[in-house]
């Protein structure tokens, strides 16, 4: 392949914070980005070349996008795989990852079945359709996590079911086809950002530890605070997962580490992922740049760690308290109207004054509890093998907790 600049134009279905960071990574490569998103002036709009306003499954909007670009990708699982494939074929532009992979991942049951069929370790799971069936599964498993088969996002679409008498209400909350998964007494959650390039090349970023509360990612610690054997197993499992998936690009592979050191796959995202935001400062080539490279069929960049890094998400404050509570949210960020406010982040100078921290703002106009508004990453550029990840995590939390969207 002979690459010249200015480069091609990449079309992205979705213009949220991931689309924004893809555009930030594409620009230095000479690659223009056009995003399709239903929200006018979406977060990606200020940095992308252009935005097409339309729903993710709007056939006409997808057709317009495909007509204007040299390659297609997506930053959200709500993209329609059939319409993506049709637009790709109509205009002769490649789409990556493969729409068939997207279709598999969109249904959590189908995703788990594909992994299990390939011999990849996953928690025990079963499809459930009735309260009676769920009651039996709860009794057998001793409690389950009930998951919506489609549409679950950042912990939404997940309901903990500990006793059989909770089954009917849990199914009502899910409101559709569901999968029940055994409760795991896991030691920690980890993630691997996997990468598939041209000619079948695969790479992985170092294993990162992910810290969740209320099933929303709060911090990531890279490298993970896990034994060498667990890290090696996580990397091996991630590479096996990549073998199951078709199409170039970055894949966020979320994993559980059990107390026995076993590694099980939780979920997969066929796109850059919050767990990999640390790569912007902590790796030689960020997940976003490598996704652009991979989708275009360009040579992949190095994925090695250049500095230990901890990323802390900046979430919308909860009114009258620092306590965190669950808050429904759709991908279009509908939120509770009563708790919406203007997105004005305060005390930013505390992060800008910090020589070890980098701030990333997602450009969202409104804020409400638990909405992802940005993130900060703390790195230890002078680290040795004796680097203290706990101290780095404490530092990131301290800086993050000094920021607020509330009036003084």
ABEGO torsion letter per residue (X at the ends): XBBBOBBBBBBBBEABAAAAAAAAAAAAAGBBBBBBBABBGBAAAAABABBBBBBAABAAAAAAAAAABABBBBABAABBAAAAAAAAAAAGBBBOBBAAAAAAAABAAAAAAAAAAAGBBBBBBBBBABAAAAAAAAAAAGEBBBBBABGBBGGBGBBBBABAAAAAAAAAAAGEBBBBBBBBBBABBBBBBBBBBBGGBBBBBBBBBBBBBGGBBABBBOBBBBBAAAAAAAAAAAAAAAAABBEBEBBBBBBBBBAAGBBBBABBBBBBBAAAAAAAAABABBAAAAAAAAAAGBBBBBABBABBBBBBBBBBBBBGBABBBBBBBBAAGAEBAAABBBBBBBGAAAAAABAABBBBBAGBABBBBGBBAEBBBBBBAABBAABBAAAAAAAAAAAAAABBABBX
